[in-house]
Amino acid sequence: MAANTITIQLVKPVASEGGEITALTFREPTGADIVNRGYPFDIYQGDDTDIDAKNEQKIRINTRALCALASDLANVPRSTIKSLCVADFQNVISVVSGFFGYGAEANSDIEKK
């Protein structure tokens, strides 16, 4: 059984390894990927000592871990992920976060298989 993949069409193609990349296909992460690269975000839970944040959950994107994980999942160098335009990088954040239940599902440039 093949692992699930998600493909995004890039708004701005990027040069990588002697060619031009117009789309990125991400495979589903494994436990080994998470152990090697870490989670792509940190989750904080408010506590009773902070009245303003009591029982409030906050999520912060860990961009270094996300970039490393995204490059592994798409099988491209980290420099490719770093050279994406903001719109494409936002799509990458959505895709990678989606594997963990936090991504946006409404993006028309994202194709699930």
FIZAFI-575290 format. One record per atom (N, C-alpha, C): x, y, z; residue in one letter. Coordinates in Angstrom, 1 decimal. Example, Ala and Ser with C-alpha at 12.3 -4.5 7.8 and 13.67 -1.06 7.14 Angstrom:
<<13.2 -5.7 7.8> A>
<<12.3 -4.5 7.8> A>
<<13.2 -3.3 7.8> A>
<<12.8 -2.2 7.1> S>
<<13.7 -1.1 7.1> S>
<<12.9 0.0 7.9> S>
//
This chain:
<<0.8 -1.2 0.0> M>
<<0.0 0.0 0.0> M>
<<0.9 1.2 0.0> M>
<<0.7 2.1 -1.0> A>
<<1.5 3.3 -1.1> A>
<<1.1 4.3 0.0> A>
<<2.0 5.1 0.5> A>
<<1.8 6.1 1.5> A>
<<1.0 7.3 0.8> A>
<<0.2 8.0 1.6> N>
<<-0.5 9.2 1.1> N>
<<0.5 10.2 0.7> N>
<<0.2 10.9 -0.4> T>
<<1.1 12.0 -0.8> T>
<<0.2 13.2 -1.1> T>
<<0.8 14.4 -1.0> I>
<<0.1 15.7 -1.3> I>
<<1.0 16.5 -2.2> I>
<<0.4 17.0 -3.3> T>
<<1.2 17.7 -4.3> T>
<<0.7 19.2 -4.3> T>
<<1.6 20.1 -4.3> I>
<<1.2 21.5 -4.5> I>
<<1.9 22.0 -5.8> I>
<<1.2 22.8 -6.5> Q>
<<1.7 23.5 -7.7> Q>
<<2.3 24.8 -7.2> Q>
<<3.5 25.1 -7.5> L>
<<4.2 26.3 -7.1> L>
<<3.7 27.5 -7.8> L>
<<3.5 28.6 -7.1> V>
<<3.1 29.9 -7.7> V>
<<4.3 30.4 -8.5> V>
<<5.5 30.3 -7.9> K>
<<6.7 30.7 -8.6> K>
<<7.7 29.5 -8.6> K>
<<8.0 28.9 -9.8> P>
<<8.9 27.8 -9.9> P>
<<10.3 28.2 -9.3> P>
<<11.0 27.2 -8.8> V>
<<12.3 27.5 -8.2> V>
<<13.4 26.6 -8.9> V>
<<14.6 27.1 -8.9> A>
<<15.7 26.3 -9.5> A>
<<16.2 25.3 -8.4> A>
<<16.4 24.1 -8.8> S>
<<17.0 23.1 -7.8> S>
<<17.7 22.0 -8.6> S>
<<18.9 21.7 -8.2> E>
<<19.7 20.6 -8.7> E>
<<19.7 20.6 -10.2> E>
<<19.9 21.8 -10.8> G>
<<20.1 21.9 -12.2> G>
<<18.8 22.0 -13.1> G>
<<17.7 22.0 -12.4> G>
<<16.4 22.1 -13.1> G>
<<15.5 23.1 -12.5> G>
<<14.3 23.1 -13.0> E>
<<13.3 24.0 -12.4> E>
<<12.1 23.1 -11.8> E>
<<11.8 23.5 -10.6> I>
<<10.7 22.7 -9.9> I>
<<9.4 23.6 -10.0> I>
<<8.4 23.0 -10.5> T>
<<7.1 23.7 -10.6> T>
<<6.0 23.1 -9.6> T>
<<6.3 22.0 -9.0> A>
<<5.4 21.4 -8.0> A>
<<6.3 20.6 -7.0> A>
<<5.7 20.4 -5.8> L>
<<6.3 19.6 -4.8> L>
<<5.3 18.6 -4.3> L>
<<5.8 17.3 -4.2> T>
<<5.0 16.3 -3.7> T>
<<5.5 15.8 -2.4> T>
<<4.7 15.8 -1.4> F>
<<5.1 15.5 0.0> F>
<<4.5 14.1 0.3> F>
<<5.4 13.2 0.9> R>
<<4.9 12.0 1.4> R>
<<4.5 12.2 2.9> R>
<<3.8 11.2 3.4> E>
<<3.4 11.3 4.8> E>
<<4.6 11.0 5.7> E>
<<4.7 11.8 6.8> P>
<<5.9 11.6 7.6> P>
<<5.8 10.3 8.4> P>
<<6.9 9.8 8.8> T>
<<7.0 8.6 9.7> T>
<<7.5 9.0 11.0> T>
<<7.4 8.1 12.0> G>
<<7.9 8.3 13.3> G>
<<9.4 8.7 13.2> G>
<<10.1 8.0 12.3> A>
<<11.6 8.3 12.2> A>
<<11.8 9.8 11.7> A>
<<10.9 10.3 10.8> D>
<<11.1 11.7 10.4> D>
<<10.9 12.6 11.6> D>
<<10.0 12.4 12.4> I>
<<9.7 13.2 13.6> I>
<<10.8 13.2 14.5> I>
<<11.4 12.0 14.8> V>
<<12.5 11.8 15.7> V>
<<13.7 12.5 15.1> V>
<<14.0 12.4 13.8> N>
<<15.1 13.0 13.2> N>
<<15.0 14.6 13.1> N>
<<13.8 15.1 12.8> R>
<<13.7 16.5 12.5> R>
<<12.9 17.3 13.6> R>
<<12.1 16.6 14.4> G>
<<11.3 17.3 15.4> G>
<<9.9 17.6 14.8> G>
<<9.0 18.0 15.8> Y>
<<7.7 18.5 15.3> Y>
<<7.8 19.8 14.7> Y>
<<7.0 20.1 13.7> P>
<<7.0 21.4 13.0> P>
<<6.4 22.6 13.7> P>
<<5.9 22.3 14.9> F>
<<5.3 23.4 15.8> F>
<<5.4 23.0 17.2> F>
<<5.3 24.0 18.1> D>
<<5.3 23.8 19.5> D>
<<3.9 24.2 20.0> D>
<<3.4 23.4 20.9> I>
<<2.0 23.6 21.5> I>
<<2.2 24.0 23.0> I>
<<1.6 25.1 23.3> Y>
<<1.6 25.6 24.7> Y>
<<0.2 25.6 25.3> Y>
<<0.1 25.2 26.5> Q>
<<-1.2 25.2 27.2> Q>
<<-1.1 26.2 28.3> Q>
<<-2.0 27.1 28.4> G>
<<-2.1 28.1 29.5> G>
<<-2.4 27.3 30.8> G>
<<-2.0 27.9 31.9> D>
<<-2.2 27.3 33.2> D>
<<-3.0 28.3 34.1> D>
<<-3.2 27.8 35.3> D>
<<-4.0 28.6 36.3> D>
<<-3.3 29.8 36.7> D>
<<-2.0 29.9 36.5> T>
<<-1.2 31.1 37.0> T>
<<-1.3 32.3 36.0> T>
<<-1.8 32.1 34.8> D>
<<-1.9 33.1 33.8> D>
<<-3.4 33.3 33.5> D>
<<-4.0 34.3 34.1> I>
<<-5.5 34.5 34.0> I>
<<-5.9 34.7 32.5> I>
<<-5.1 35.5 31.8> D>
<<-5.4 35.8 30.4> D>
<<-5.3 34.6 29.5> D>
<<-4.5 33.6 29.8> A>
<<-4.3 32.4 29.0> A>
<<-4.8 31.1 29.6> A>
<<-5.5 31.2 30.6> K>
<<-6.0 30.0 31.3> K>
<<-6.7 29.1 30.4> K>
<<-6.2 27.9 30.3> N>
<<-6.7 26.8 29.5> N>
<<-6.7 27.2 28.0> N>
<<-5.9 28.1 27.6> E>
<<-5.8 28.5 26.2> E>
<<-4.6 27.8 25.6> E>
<<-4.9 27.2 24.4> Q>
<<-3.8 26.5 23.7> Q>
<<-3.2 27.4 22.6> Q>
<<-1.9 27.5 22.6> K>
<<-1.2 28.4 21.6> K>
<<-0.3 27.5 20.8> K>
<<-0.3 27.7 19.5> I>
<<0.6 26.9 18.6> I>
<<1.6 27.9 17.9> I>
<<2.9 27.5 18.0> R>
<<3.9 28.3 17.4> R>
<<4.6 27.5 16.4> R>
<<4.8 28.0 15.1> I>
<<5.4 27.2 14.1> I>
<<6.9 27.2 14.4> I>
<<7.5 26.0 14.3> N>
<<9.0 25.9 14.5> N>
<<9.5 25.8 13.0> N>
<<9.9 27.0 12.5> T>
<<10.3 27.1 11.1> T>
<<11.5 26.2 10.7> T>
<<12.4 26.1 11.6> R>
<<13.6 25.3 11.3> R>
<<13.2 23.8 11.1> R>
<<12.5 23.3 12.1> A>
<<12.0 21.9 12.0> A>
<<11.1 21.7 10.8> A>
<<10.2 22.7 10.6> L>
<<9.3 22.6 9.4> L>
<<10.1 22.5 8.1> L>
<<11.1 23.4 8.0> C>
<<11.9 23.4 6.7> C>
<<12.6 22.1 6.5> C>
<<13.2 21.6 7.6> A>
<<14.0 20.3 7.5> A>
<<13.0 19.2 7.2> A>
<<11.9 19.1 7.9> L>
<<10.9 18.1 7.7> L>
<<10.3 18.1 6.2> L>
<<10.0 19.4 5.8> A>
<<9.4 19.5 4.5> A>
<<10.4 19.1 3.4> A>
<<11.7 19.4 3.5> S>
<<12.7 19.0 2.5> S>
<<12.8 17.5 2.5> S>
<<12.7 16.8 3.6> D>
<<12.8 15.3 3.7> D>
<<11.5 14.8 3.0> D>
<<10.3 15.3 3.4> L>
<<9.1 14.7 2.9> L>
<<8.9 15.0 1.4> L>
<<9.5 16.0 0.8> A>
<<9.4 16.3 -0.6> A>
<<10.6 15.8 -1.4> A>
<<11.6 15.3 -0.6> N>
<<12.8 14.8 -1.2> N>
<<13.5 15.8 -2.1> N>
<<13.7 17.0 -1.5> V>
<<14.4 18.1 -2.1> V>
<<15.4 18.7 -1.1> V>
<<16.4 19.4 -1.6> P>
<<17.3 20.0 -0.6> P>
<<16.6 21.1 0.2> P>
<<17.1 21.3 1.4> R>
<<16.5 22.4 2.3> R>
<<16.6 23.7 1.6> R>
<<17.6 23.9 0.7> S>
<<17.7 25.2 0.0> S>
<<16.5 25.5 -0.9> S>
<<16.0 24.4 -1.4> T>
<<14.8 24.5 -2.3> T>
<<13.6 25.1 -1.5> T>
<<13.4 24.5 -0.3> I>
<<12.3 25.0 0.6> I>
<<12.6 26.5 1.0> I>
<<13.8 26.8 1.3> K>
<<14.2 28.1 1.7> K>
<<14.0 29.2 0.6> K>
<<14.1 28.7 -0.7> S>
<<14.0 29.7 -1.8> S>
<<12.6 29.9 -2.3> S>
<<11.6 29.2 -1.7> L>
<<10.2 29.4 -2.1> L>
<<9.7 30.8 -1.8> L>
<<8.8 31.3 -2.7> C>
<<8.2 32.6 -2.4> C>
<<7.2 32.4 -1.2> C>
<<6.8 33.5 -0.6> V>
<<6.0 33.4 0.6> V>
<<4.7 32.6 0.4> V>
<<4.0 32.8 -0.7> A>
<<2.8 32.1 -1.0> A>
<<3.0 30.6 -1.0> A>
<<4.1 30.1 -1.7> D>
<<4.4 28.7 -1.7> D>
<<4.9 28.2 -0.4> D>
<<5.6 29.0 0.4> F>
<<6.1 28.6 1.7> F>
<<4.9 28.4 2.6> F>
<<3.9 29.3 2.5> Q>
<<2.7 29.2 3.3> Q>
<<1.9 27.9 2.9> Q>
<<1.9 27.5 1.7> N>
<<1.3 26.2 1.3> N>
<<2.1 25.0 1.9> N>
<<3.4 25.1 1.9> V>
<<4.2 24.1 2.5> V>
<<3.9 24.0 4.0> V>
<<3.7 25.1 4.7> I>
<<3.4 25.1 6.1> I>
<<2.0 24.4 6.3> I>
<<1.1 24.7 5.4> S>
<<-0.3 24.1 5.5> S>
<<-0.2 22.6 5.3> S>
<<0.6 22.1 4.3> V>
<<0.7 20.7 4.0> V>
<<1.3 20.0 5.1> V>
<<2.5 20.4 5.6> V>
<<3.2 19.7 6.6> V>
<<2.4 19.7 7.9> V>
<<1.8 20.8 8.3> S>
<<1.0 20.9 9.5> S>
<<-0.3 20.0 9.3> S>
<<-0.8 19.9 8.1> G>
<<-2.0 19.1 7.9> G>
<<-1.7 17.6 8.2> G>
<<-0.5 17.1 8.0> F>
<<-0.2 15.7 8.4> F>
<<-0.4 15.5 9.9> F>
<<-0.3 16.6 10.7> F>
<<-0.4 16.6 12.1> F>
<<-1.8 17.0 12.6> F>
<<-2.7 17.3 11.7> G>
<<-4.1 17.7 12.0> G>
<<-4.2 19.2 12.2> G>
<<-3.3 20.1 11.7> Y>
<<-3.3 21.5 11.9> Y>
<<-3.3 22.3 10.6> Y>
<<-3.4 21.7 9.5> G>
<<-3.3 22.4 8.2> G>
<<-4.6 22.9 7.7> G>
<<-4.5 23.8 6.7> A>
<<-5.7 24.4 6.1> A>
<<-6.1 23.5 4.9> A>
<<-7.4 23.1 4.9> E>
<<-7.8 22.2 3.8> E>
<<-8.4 22.9 2.6> E>
<<-8.6 24.2 2.6> A>
<<-9.3 24.9 1.6> A>
<<-8.4 25.4 0.4> A>
<<-7.2 25.1 0.4> N>
<<-6.3 25.6 -0.6> N>
<<-6.5 24.9 -1.9> N>
<<-6.8 25.6 -3.0> S>
<<-7.1 25.0 -4.3> S>
<<-5.8 24.5 -5.0> S>
<<-4.6 24.9 -4.5> D>
<<-3.4 24.5 -5.1> D>
<<-2.8 23.2 -4.6> D>
<<-3.6 22.6 -3.6> I>
<<-3.1 21.4 -2.9> I>
<<-3.9 20.2 -3.4> I>
<<-3.2 19.2 -3.9> E>
<<-3.9 18.0 -4.4> E>
<<-3.5 16.8 -3.6> E>
<<-4.5 16.2 -3.0> K>
<<-4.3 15.0 -2.2> K>
<<-4.5 13.8 -3.0> K>
<<-3.7 12.7 -2.7> K>
<<-3.8 11.5 -3.4> K>
<<-3.8 10.3 -2.3> K>
//
